[in-house]
């Protein structure tokens, strides 16, 4: 029987022995295994032990009728779908609707016509075949999803560990340098990010601090930040390319333009590495307040004066690791006690706000100057970030890493804390 390979066992339910015999003989002739039941109750027992693929049940039977048997059949736990045909003399639309509501798939009018019965079974076989193919595909999808979930859990575990490792690249977020203080903020948009901020000092007269943004996001960028963090390591000054020893063996800070050029040479020396980074690196003389800066494709730093004025400074520049043999320009400013110098990544100005526009420089200027400057510098940066997050188009959902480094030069609060300690 064409299309009936999907149907292996049929159950015929009818209180008429003659009707069962007629239908059973036709089904067996078409290659189906057939079991019989004389009542709905008997049919329920057979369904629990055999799970027939096809059920042909008379509607009108004493005791449990075909409609109730159909409802009970649909409530039974099965490994696969069972195709149910009601045999009836009823032809009214409302009766057919009752049968469909009970779970019947098809109807045949008694007396049963062999050709029509065969056609209905063939149609049912096609539906059963599609159902089994769908179940098989669902099983494959479920198994695949399980495998993917296992892989995801492993990756997620690794990324969480990678986040801890990346956090260790910034061991301290606040550090006092005499009467000055540097505070750091780092907010990755994912498990790990491509931003990096840091600070170091060879003695009590010099300070270096930086803000870096590696191109792209995710693991590759995070690996690049880990590499660069090794070049600017505050814990091992002899490995820090921003430091060198003078003729007396004392550590001193290299000029920012030299550091940028050295970083550029190292990154370009690695074939196959496509990532590059933007950099803002500043060296500050803690005695005079003179700050020398190199800006390599990074956003312009913001100087906030003690008198309340604020301005962007810097001279632009080419990102690090993009092209060979770059000569970087160096700029210089003088800071007075109470002045602040803010370095930040483009995650701030390029953040999309609720009005659909990016924050940009003007918005950053307003944000930085309107955020109350109270408490420690880390609190100021956190307050600044919190205000930004609240006004995002999708509040709190970063689309890019956000980071910042803030120098408070000659801060009176630091003087007071230092004196007390």
C-alpha beads as a LAMMPS data file, in Angstrom:
LAMMPS data file: protein, C-alpha beads

421 atoms
420 bonds

1 atom types
1 bond types

-500.0 500.0 xlo xhi
-500.0 500.0 ylo yhi
-500.0 500.0 zlo zhi

Masses

1 110.0

Atoms # bond

1 1 1 0.000 0.000 0.000
2 1 1 1.622 3.229 -1.161
3 1 1 2.558 5.543 1.702
4 1 1 1.426 3.105 4.404
5 1 1 4.937 1.998 5.435
6 1 1 4.718 4.554 8.212
7 1 1 1.635 2.800 9.597
8 1 1 2.453 -0.599 11.027
9 1 1 -0.370 -1.374 13.455
10 1 1 -4.045 -0.478 13.300
11 1 1 -6.717 -0.736 15.983
12 1 1 -10.328 -1.308 14.877
13 1 1 -12.952 -0.445 17.508
14 1 1 -16.601 -1.360 16.889
15 1 1 -19.255 -3.117 18.928
16 1 1 -20.344 -4.886 15.710
17 1 1 -18.271 -8.013 15.112
18 1 1 -19.251 -7.996 11.451
19 1 1 -18.069 -4.404 10.952
20 1 1 -14.772 -5.214 12.660
21 1 1 -14.283 -8.258 10.447
22 1 1 -14.940 -6.298 7.237
23 1 1 -12.549 -3.466 8.099
24 1 1 -9.910 -5.773 9.582
25 1 1 -9.799 -7.929 6.448
26 1 1 -9.244 -4.855 4.275
27 1 1 -6.461 -3.537 6.501
28 1 1 -4.655 -6.881 6.656
29 1 1 -4.922 -7.176 2.899
30 1 1 -3.051 -3.841 2.680
31 1 1 -0.246 -5.138 4.890
32 1 1 -1.211 -3.728 8.274
33 1 1 -1.092 -5.593 11.570
34 1 1 -4.534 -5.287 13.123
35 1 1 -5.868 -5.597 16.656
36 1 1 -9.562 -5.361 17.558
37 1 1 -11.681 -4.033 20.416
38 1 1 -15.416 -4.327 20.946
39 1 1 -15.723 -1.300 23.226
40 1 1 -14.011 1.932 24.168
41 1 1 -12.871 0.534 27.513
42 1 1 -11.278 -2.484 25.828
43 1 1 -9.643 -0.180 23.285
44 1 1 -8.058 1.937 26.032
45 1 1 -6.395 -1.153 27.496
46 1 1 -5.047 -2.179 24.082
47 1 1 -3.741 1.335 23.401
48 1 1 -1.802 1.319 26.662
49 1 1 0.003 -1.905 25.739
50 1 1 0.356 -1.629 21.947
51 1 1 0.323 2.080 20.922
52 1 1 -1.291 1.592 17.469
53 1 1 -0.307 3.965 14.672
54 1 1 -3.844 4.056 13.270
55 1 1 -7.206 3.901 15.033
56 1 1 -10.535 3.379 13.288
57 1 1 -13.336 3.723 15.810
58 1 1 -17.100 3.665 15.511
59 1 1 -18.749 6.780 16.956
60 1 1 -21.914 5.160 18.313
61 1 1 -21.064 2.411 20.792
62 1 1 -22.644 1.405 24.123
63 1 1 -20.796 2.596 27.217
64 1 1 -17.860 4.752 26.155
65 1 1 -18.673 6.093 22.688
66 1 1 -16.113 6.874 20.014
67 1 1 -16.011 10.555 20.871
68 1 1 -15.092 9.934 24.501
69 1 1 -12.620 7.229 23.481
70 1 1 -10.957 9.737 21.137
71 1 1 -10.606 12.254 23.981
72 1 1 -9.106 9.578 26.249
73 1 1 -6.788 8.434 23.441
74 1 1 -5.420 11.946 22.996
75 1 1 -4.694 12.216 26.717
76 1 1 -2.522 9.088 26.721
77 1 1 1.264 9.346 26.806
78 1 1 2.717 8.097 23.527
79 1 1 6.102 7.881 21.841
80 1 1 4.641 9.145 18.555
81 1 1 1.446 10.518 17.090
82 1 1 -1.532 8.211 16.480
83 1 1 -3.840 8.876 13.512
84 1 1 -7.529 8.659 14.519
85 1 1 -10.439 8.109 12.102
86 1 1 -14.015 8.198 13.378
87 1 1 -16.537 5.953 11.642
88 1 1 -19.958 7.553 11.727
89 1 1 -23.299 7.907 10.035
90 1 1 -23.338 11.556 11.150
91 1 1 -22.768 14.142 8.448
92 1 1 -23.834 17.374 10.057
93 1 1 -21.189 20.079 10.354
94 1 1 -21.688 20.575 14.089
95 1 1 -21.137 16.854 14.710
96 1 1 -17.936 16.908 12.651
97 1 1 -16.808 19.923 14.666
98 1 1 -17.375 17.963 17.879
99 1 1 -15.237 15.169 16.521
100 1 1 -12.420 17.522 15.565
101 1 1 -12.541 19.128 19.004
102 1 1 -12.225 15.687 20.565
103 1 1 -9.031 15.061 18.567
104 1 1 -10.173 13.116 15.513
105 1 1 -8.045 13.518 12.372
106 1 1 -10.564 12.290 9.809
107 1 1 -14.051 10.851 9.333
108 1 1 -15.573 8.016 7.284
109 1 1 -19.240 7.434 6.749
110 1 1 -20.593 3.929 7.290
111 1 1 -20.862 1.638 5.476
112 1 1 -17.161 2.015 4.736
113 1 1 -16.084 2.174 1.108
114 1 1 -12.805 0.302 0.543
115 1 1 -11.361 2.801 -1.938
116 1 1 -12.214 5.752 0.297
117 1 1 -10.803 4.025 3.362
118 1 1 -7.575 3.272 1.527
119 1 1 -7.285 6.885 0.375
120 1 1 -7.850 8.210 3.909
121 1 1 -5.235 5.811 5.322
122 1 1 -2.741 6.855 2.648
123 1 1 -3.326 10.510 3.556
124 1 1 -2.860 9.646 7.220
125 1 1 0.362 7.794 6.428
126 1 1 1.756 10.886 4.735
127 1 1 0.929 12.991 7.773
128 1 1 2.473 10.397 10.093
129 1 1 5.610 10.275 7.958
130 1 1 5.959 14.054 8.107
131 1 1 5.375 13.947 11.863
132 1 1 8.094 11.329 12.325
133 1 1 10.515 13.213 10.113
134 1 1 9.784 16.349 12.122
135 1 1 10.360 14.477 15.373
136 1 1 13.655 13.142 14.052
137 1 1 14.742 16.631 13.048
138 1 1 13.662 17.937 16.441
139 1 1 15.733 15.229 18.116
140 1 1 18.744 16.207 16.018
141 1 1 18.144 19.873 16.854
142 1 1 17.737 19.028 20.539
143 1 1 20.960 16.990 20.555
144 1 1 22.759 19.755 18.667
145 1 1 21.464 22.367 21.083
146 1 1 22.624 20.209 23.965
147 1 1 26.086 19.989 22.422
148 1 1 26.100 23.731 21.785
149 1 1 24.963 24.394 25.351
150 1 1 27.833 22.280 26.659
151 1 1 30.266 24.189 24.464
152 1 1 28.698 27.496 25.473
153 1 1 28.993 26.612 29.167
154 1 1 32.664 25.771 28.665
155 1 1 33.280 29.002 26.740
156 1 1 31.314 31.000 29.294
157 1 1 33.408 29.504 32.081
158 1 1 36.594 30.366 30.191
159 1 1 35.365 33.898 29.523
160 1 1 34.559 34.433 33.190
161 1 1 38.055 33.319 34.053
162 1 1 39.400 35.566 31.292
163 1 1 37.478 38.456 32.861
164 1 1 39.223 37.788 36.175
165 1 1 42.567 37.737 34.402
166 1 1 41.747 40.965 32.593
167 1 1 40.656 42.587 35.853
168 1 1 44.054 41.665 37.265
169 1 1 45.636 43.842 34.560
170 1 1 44.221 46.782 36.511
171 1 1 45.130 45.777 40.087
172 1 1 44.180 49.146 41.596
173 1 1 41.592 51.706 40.564
174 1 1 42.768 54.556 42.795
175 1 1 46.302 55.536 43.748
176 1 1 47.721 58.623 45.381
177 1 1 50.957 60.135 44.098
178 1 1 51.884 62.661 46.721
179 1 1 49.321 65.444 46.535
180 1 1 47.840 64.052 43.313
181 1 1 45.604 61.105 42.565
182 1 1 44.813 58.905 39.557
183 1 1 41.474 57.055 39.384
184 1 1 40.521 54.447 36.794
185 1 1 37.220 53.209 35.332
186 1 1 36.799 50.129 33.107
187 1 1 33.393 48.864 31.916
188 1 1 33.574 46.135 29.209
189 1 1 30.479 45.679 27.061
190 1 1 30.912 41.879 27.250
191 1 1 32.714 39.317 29.351
192 1 1 36.015 40.788 28.254
193 1 1 36.839 44.015 26.474
194 1 1 39.386 45.841 24.406
195 1 1 39.847 48.905 26.612
196 1 1 42.732 49.321 29.012
197 1 1 43.634 52.046 31.498
198 1 1 46.583 52.141 33.831
199 1 1 49.148 54.152 35.761
200 1 1 52.714 53.851 37.038
201 1 1 55.418 55.949 38.621
202 1 1 59.169 55.322 39.028
203 1 1 59.441 57.820 41.890
204 1 1 57.577 60.600 43.694
205 1 1 58.341 63.157 40.990
206 1 1 57.016 61.451 37.835
207 1 1 53.705 59.928 36.878
208 1 1 52.593 58.110 33.743
209 1 1 48.998 57.150 33.014
210 1 1 47.190 56.070 29.866
211 1 1 43.959 55.149 28.139
212 1 1 43.960 52.523 25.354
213 1 1 41.210 51.233 23.071
214 1 1 41.953 48.172 20.919
215 1 1 40.010 47.834 17.671
216 1 1 37.084 45.422 17.729
217 1 1 35.562 43.648 20.699
218 1 1 35.699 40.356 22.499
219 1 1 38.403 37.761 22.926
220 1 1 40.814 38.955 20.230
221 1 1 40.778 42.505 21.554
222 1 1 41.136 41.251 25.122
223 1 1 44.214 39.244 24.135
224 1 1 45.690 42.383 22.608
225 1 1 45.030 44.397 25.781
226 1 1 46.749 41.675 27.823
227 1 1 49.739 41.923 25.544
228 1 1 49.902 45.712 25.746
229 1 1 49.437 45.568 29.527
230 1 1 52.638 43.536 29.625
231 1 1 54.464 46.340 27.805
232 1 1 53.176 48.896 30.339
233 1 1 53.379 46.793 33.489
234 1 1 53.455 48.831 36.678
235 1 1 54.662 45.914 38.816
236 1 1 57.784 45.157 36.777
237 1 1 59.343 48.497 35.779
238 1 1 62.277 46.929 33.947
239 1 1 59.809 45.298 31.548
240 1 1 57.809 48.494 31.098
241 1 1 58.751 50.114 27.780
242 1 1 57.635 53.487 29.149
243 1 1 60.525 53.402 31.619
244 1 1 64.289 53.397 31.215
245 1 1 67.283 53.726 33.496
246 1 1 69.600 56.713 33.393
247 1 1 73.376 56.524 33.661
248 1 1 73.055 56.260 37.439
249 1 1 70.687 53.312 37.160
250 1 1 67.649 55.261 38.309
251 1 1 64.313 54.723 36.587
252 1 1 62.772 57.536 34.613
253 1 1 59.860 57.873 32.217
254 1 1 60.461 57.960 28.496
255 1 1 58.797 60.800 26.541
256 1 1 55.242 59.887 25.437
257 1 1 56.022 60.191 21.714
258 1 1 58.875 57.694 22.094
259 1 1 56.609 55.245 23.935
260 1 1 53.967 55.487 21.202
261 1 1 56.586 54.849 18.525
262 1 1 57.969 51.831 20.405
263 1 1 54.474 50.366 20.792
264 1 1 53.769 50.952 17.122
265 1 1 56.975 49.174 16.090
266 1 1 56.198 46.168 18.285
267 1 1 52.635 45.740 17.082
268 1 1 53.597 46.123 13.424
269 1 1 56.364 43.556 13.807
270 1 1 53.781 40.755 14.250
271 1 1 52.644 39.427 10.881
272 1 1 48.989 38.416 10.708
273 1 1 47.845 40.640 13.558
274 1 1 45.188 42.966 12.154
275 1 1 44.189 44.676 15.396
276 1 1 45.422 48.158 16.190
277 1 1 44.788 50.494 19.071
278 1 1 44.246 54.122 19.910
279 1 1 46.281 55.584 22.719
280 1 1 46.362 58.609 24.985
281 1 1 49.454 58.547 27.169
282 1 1 50.455 61.334 29.538
283 1 1 53.596 61.916 31.579
284 1 1 53.235 64.421 34.423
285 1 1 55.934 66.189 36.414
286 1 1 54.388 66.126 39.871
287 1 1 56.525 69.074 41.022
288 1 1 55.721 71.543 38.238
289 1 1 52.394 70.273 36.898
290 1 1 53.774 70.052 33.358
291 1 1 52.022 67.250 31.466
292 1 1 53.315 65.893 28.169
293 1 1 50.858 63.916 26.089
294 1 1 50.770 61.833 22.936
295 1 1 47.424 61.257 21.214
296 1 1 47.392 58.348 18.768
297 1 1 43.913 58.295 17.272
298 1 1 42.339 58.520 20.727
299 1 1 39.582 61.005 21.731
300 1 1 40.827 64.423 22.860
301 1 1 41.501 64.573 26.625
302 1 1 39.496 67.025 28.697
303 1 1 41.172 69.477 31.068
304 1 1 38.881 70.695 33.852
305 1 1 40.380 73.662 35.639
306 1 1 39.945 74.459 39.302
307 1 1 38.078 77.664 38.338
308 1 1 35.320 75.629 36.628
309 1 1 36.417 76.089 33.004
310 1 1 37.030 73.059 30.809
311 1 1 38.536 72.472 27.367
312 1 1 39.530 69.652 25.050
313 1 1 43.216 69.483 24.160
314 1 1 45.474 67.305 22.000
315 1 1 46.740 67.121 18.445
316 1 1 45.214 63.913 17.069
317 1 1 47.572 61.358 15.581
318 1 1 47.657 57.961 13.855
319 1 1 46.514 54.846 15.801
320 1 1 49.201 52.487 17.042
321 1 1 49.825 49.357 14.982
322 1 1 48.112 50.625 11.844
323 1 1 51.106 51.675 9.696
324 1 1 54.876 51.469 10.015
325 1 1 57.375 54.199 10.825
326 1 1 54.984 56.736 12.350
327 1 1 56.378 59.856 14.019
328 1 1 54.031 60.931 16.802
329 1 1 53.579 64.541 17.847
330 1 1 53.680 65.463 21.497
331 1 1 51.697 68.223 23.183
332 1 1 52.208 69.900 26.537
333 1 1 50.043 71.618 29.124
334 1 1 50.563 72.895 32.632
335 1 1 48.259 71.838 35.457
336 1 1 47.626 73.907 38.558
337 1 1 46.560 72.525 41.952
338 1 1 42.889 71.486 41.753
339 1 1 42.981 70.919 37.986
340 1 1 41.811 67.583 36.597
341 1 1 42.837 65.782 33.407
342 1 1 40.376 63.234 31.995
343 1 1 41.365 60.529 29.502
344 1 1 38.566 58.351 28.108
345 1 1 37.760 55.880 25.331
346 1 1 35.310 56.524 22.494
347 1 1 32.721 54.432 24.354
348 1 1 31.733 57.701 26.039
349 1 1 31.228 60.114 23.101
350 1 1 29.924 57.419 20.724
351 1 1 27.280 56.164 23.139
352 1 1 23.766 56.436 21.616
353 1 1 21.409 58.334 23.882
354 1 1 17.627 58.276 24.291
355 1 1 17.242 61.049 21.692
356 1 1 18.786 58.711 19.098
357 1 1 21.994 60.725 18.821
358 1 1 25.472 59.999 20.054
359 1 1 26.746 61.805 23.123
360 1 1 29.681 63.306 21.152
361 1 1 32.170 65.826 22.537
362 1 1 29.616 68.458 23.531
363 1 1 27.590 65.925 25.486
364 1 1 30.701 64.555 27.151
365 1 1 31.744 68.099 28.106
366 1 1 28.358 68.669 29.751
367 1 1 28.420 65.258 31.439
368 1 1 31.919 65.709 32.854
369 1 1 31.449 69.262 34.056
370 1 1 27.964 68.731 35.515
371 1 1 28.812 65.579 37.459
372 1 1 29.421 66.673 41.063
373 1 1 33.078 66.437 41.962
374 1 1 32.706 65.065 45.437
375 1 1 34.548 62.302 47.221
376 1 1 37.340 60.313 45.674
377 1 1 38.016 60.401 41.944
378 1 1 36.761 56.843 41.504
379 1 1 33.380 57.945 42.865
380 1 1 33.308 60.801 40.373
381 1 1 34.011 58.438 37.452
382 1 1 31.380 55.976 38.652
383 1 1 28.802 58.764 39.029
384 1 1 29.677 59.991 35.554
385 1 1 29.236 56.494 34.109
386 1 1 25.957 55.943 36.001
387 1 1 24.495 59.148 34.572
388 1 1 25.573 58.046 31.102
389 1 1 24.010 54.582 31.550
390 1 1 20.675 56.074 32.657
391 1 1 20.415 58.247 29.541
392 1 1 21.381 55.552 27.022
393 1 1 18.937 54.544 24.297
394 1 1 19.005 51.103 25.930
395 1 1 19.735 51.987 29.573
396 1 1 22.649 50.038 30.992
397 1 1 23.262 48.021 27.803
398 1 1 26.698 48.923 26.497
399 1 1 27.462 48.480 22.814
400 1 1 31.111 49.408 23.290
401 1 1 33.634 49.272 26.113
402 1 1 33.724 52.381 28.303
403 1 1 36.847 53.405 30.201
404 1 1 38.461 56.481 31.694
405 1 1 41.496 57.641 33.663
406 1 1 41.296 60.785 35.795
407 1 1 44.215 62.731 37.230
408 1 1 43.426 65.107 40.068
409 1 1 46.514 67.265 40.341
410 1 1 47.496 68.691 43.697
411 1 1 44.063 67.784 45.063
412 1 1 43.484 69.430 48.505
413 1 1 41.670 66.274 49.687
414 1 1 44.714 64.173 48.870
415 1 1 46.918 66.612 50.784
416 1 1 44.643 66.225 53.802
417 1 1 44.548 62.416 53.609
418 1 1 48.304 62.206 53.102
419 1 1 48.913 64.448 56.135
420 1 1 46.605 62.355 58.318
421 1 1 48.283 59.145 57.265

Bonds

1 1 1 2
2 1 2 3
3 1 3 4
4 1 4 5
5 1 5 6
6 1 6 7
7 1 7 8
8 1 8 9
9 1 9 10
10 1 10 11
11 1 11 12
12 1 12 13
13 1 13 14
14 1 14 15
15 1 15 16
16 1 16 17
17 1 17 18
18 1 18 19
19 1 19 20
20 1 20 21
21 1 21 22
22 1 22 23
23 1 23 24
24 1 24 25
25 1 25 26
26 1 26 27
27 1 27 28
28 1 28 29
29 1 29 30
30 1 30 31
31 1 31 32
32 1 32 33
33 1 33 34
34 1 34 35
35 1 35 36
36 1 36 37
37 1 37 38
38 1 38 39
39 1 39 40
40 1 40 41
41 1 41 42
42 1 42 43
43 1 43 44
44 1 44 45
45 1 45 46
46 1 46 47
47 1 47 48
48 1 48 49
49 1 49 50
50 1 50 51
51 1 51 52
52 1 52 53
53 1 53 54
54 1 54 55
55 1 55 56
56 1 56 57
57 1 57 58
58 1 58 59
59 1 59 60
60 1 60 61
61 1 61 62
62 1 62 63
63 1 63 64
64 1 64 65
65 1 65 66
66 1 66 67
67 1 67 68
68 1 68 69
69 1 69 70
70 1 70 71
71 1 71 72
72 1 72 73
73 1 73 74
74 1 74 75
75 1 75 76
76 1 76 77
77 1 77 78
78 1 78 79
79 1 79 80
80 1 80 81
81 1 81 82
82 1 82 83
83 1 83 84
84 1 84 85
85 1 85 86
86 1 86 87
87 1 87 88
88 1 88 89
89 1 89 90
90 1 90 91
91 1 91 92
92 1 92 93
93 1 93 94
94 1 94 95
95 1 95 96
96 1 96 97
97 1 97 98
98 1 98 99
99 1 99 100
100 1 100 101
101 1 101 102
102 1 102 103
103 1 103 104
104 1 104 105
105 1 105 106
106 1 106 107
107 1 107 108
108 1 108 109
109 1 109 110
110 1 110 111
111 1 111 112
112 1 112 113
113 1 113 114
114 1 114 115
115 1 115 116
116 1 116 117
117 1 117 118
118 1 118 119
119 1 119 120
120 1 120 121
121 1 121 122
122 1 122 123
123 1 123 124
124 1 124 125
125 1 125 126
126 1 126 127
127 1 127 128
128 1 128 129
129 1 129 130
130 1 130 131
131 1 131 132
132 1 132 133
133 1 133 134
134 1 134 135
135 1 135 136
136 1 136 137
137 1 137 138
138 1 138 139
139 1 139 140
140 1 140 141
141 1 141 142
142 1 142 143
143 1 143 144
144 1 144 145
145 1 145 146
146 1 146 147
147 1 147 148
148 1 148 149
149 1 149 150
150 1 150 151
151 1 151 152
152 1 152 153
153 1 153 154
154 1 154 155
155 1 155 156
156 1 156 157
157 1 157 158
158 1 158 159
159 1 159 160
160 1 160 161
161 1 161 162
162 1 162 163
163 1 163 164
164 1 164 165
165 1 165 166
166 1 166 167
167 1 167 168
168 1 168 169
169 1 169 170
170 1 170 171
171 1 171 172
172 1 172 173
173 1 173 174
174 1 174 175
175 1 175 176
176 1 176 177
177 1 177 178
178 1 178 179
179 1 179 180
180 1 180 181
181 1 181 182
182 1 182 183
183 1 183 184
184 1 184 185
185 1 185 186
186 1 186 187
187 1 187 188
188 1 188 189
189 1 189 190
190 1 190 191
191 1 191 192
192 1 192 193
193 1 193 194
194 1 194 195
195 1 195 196
196 1 196 197
197 1 197 198
198 1 198 199
199 1 199 200
200 1 200 201
201 1 201 202
202 1 202 203
203 1 203 204
204 1 204 205
205 1 205 206
206 1 206 207
207 1 207 208
208 1 208 209
209 1 209 210
210 1 210 211
211 1 211 212
212 1 212 213
213 1 213 214
214 1 214 215
215 1 215 216
216 1 216 217
217 1 217 218
218 1 218 219
219 1 219 220
220 1 220 221
221 1 221 222
222 1 222 223
223 1 223 224
224 1 224 225
225 1 225 226
226 1 226 227
227 1 227 228
228 1 228 229
229 1 229 230
230 1 230 231
231 1 231 232
232 1 232 233
233 1 233 234
234 1 234 235
235 1 235 236
236 1 236 237
237 1 237 238
238 1 238 239
239 1 239 240
240 1 240 241
241 1 241 242
242 1 242 243
243 1 243 244
244 1 244 245
245 1 245 246
246 1 246 247
247 1 247 248
248 1 248 249
249 1 249 250
250 1 250 251
251 1 251 252
252 1 252 253
253 1 253 254
254 1 254 255
255 1 255 256
256 1 256 257
257 1 257 258
258 1 258 259
259 1 259 260
260 1 260 261
261 1 261 262
262 1 262 263
263 1 263 264
264 1 264 265
265 1 265 266
266 1 266 267
267 1 267 268
268 1 268 269
269 1 269 270
270 1 270 271
271 1 271 272
272 1 272 273
273 1 273 274
274 1 274 275
275 1 275 276
276 1 276 277
277 1 277 278
278 1 278 279
279 1 279 280
280 1 280 281
281 1 281 282
282 1 282 283
283 1 283 284
284 1 284 285
285 1 285 286
286 1 286 287
287 1 287 288
288 1 288 289
289 1 289 290
290 1 290 291
291 1 291 292
292 1 292 293
293 1 293 294
294 1 294 295
295 1 295 296
296 1 296 297
297 1 297 298
298 1 298 299
299 1 299 300
300 1 300 301
301 1 301 302
302 1 302 303
303 1 303 304
304 1 304 305
305 1 305 306
306 1 306 307
307 1 307 308
308 1 308 309
309 1 309 310
310 1 310 311
311 1 311 312
312 1 312 313
313 1 313 314
314 1 314 315
315 1 315 316
316 1 316 317
317 1 317 318
318 1 318 319
319 1 319 320
320 1 320 321
321 1 321 322
322 1 322 323
323 1 323 324
324 1 324 325
325 1 325 326
326 1 326 327
327 1 327 328
328 1 328 329
329 1 329 330
330 1 330 331
331 1 331 332
332 1 332 333
333 1 333 334
334 1 334 335
335 1 335 336
336 1 336 337
337 1 337 338
338 1 338 339
339 1 339 340
340 1 340 341
341 1 341 342
342 1 342 343
343 1 343 344
344 1 344 345
345 1 345 346
346 1 346 347
347 1 347 348
348 1 348 349
349 1 349 350
350 1 350 351
351 1 351 352
352 1 352 353
353 1 353 354
354 1 354 355
355 1 355 356
356 1 356 357
357 1 357 358
358 1 358 359
359 1 359 360
360 1 360 361
361 1 361 362
362 1 362 363
363 1 363 364
364 1 364 365
365 1 365 366
366 1 366 367
367 1 367 368
368 1 368 369
369 1 369 370
370 1 370 371
371 1 371 372
372 1 372 373
373 1 373 374
374 1 374 375
375 1 375 376
376 1 376 377
377 1 377 378
378 1 378 379
379 1 379 380
380 1 380 381
381 1 381 382
382 1 382 383
383 1 383 384
384 1 384 385
385 1 385 386
386 1 386 387
387 1 387 388
388 1 388 389
389 1 389 390
390 1 390 391
391 1 391 392
392 1 392 393
393 1 393 394
394 1 394 395
395 1 395 396
396 1 396 397
397 1 397 398
398 1 398 399
399 1 399 400
400 1 400 401
401 1 401 402
402 1 402 403
403 1 403 404
404 1 404 405
405 1 405 406
406 1 406 407
407 1 407 408
408 1 408 409
409 1 409 410
410 1 410 411
411 1 411 412
412 1 412 413
413 1 413 414
414 1 414 415
415 1 415 416
416 1 416 417
417 1 417 418
418 1 418 419
419 1 419 420
420 1 420 421
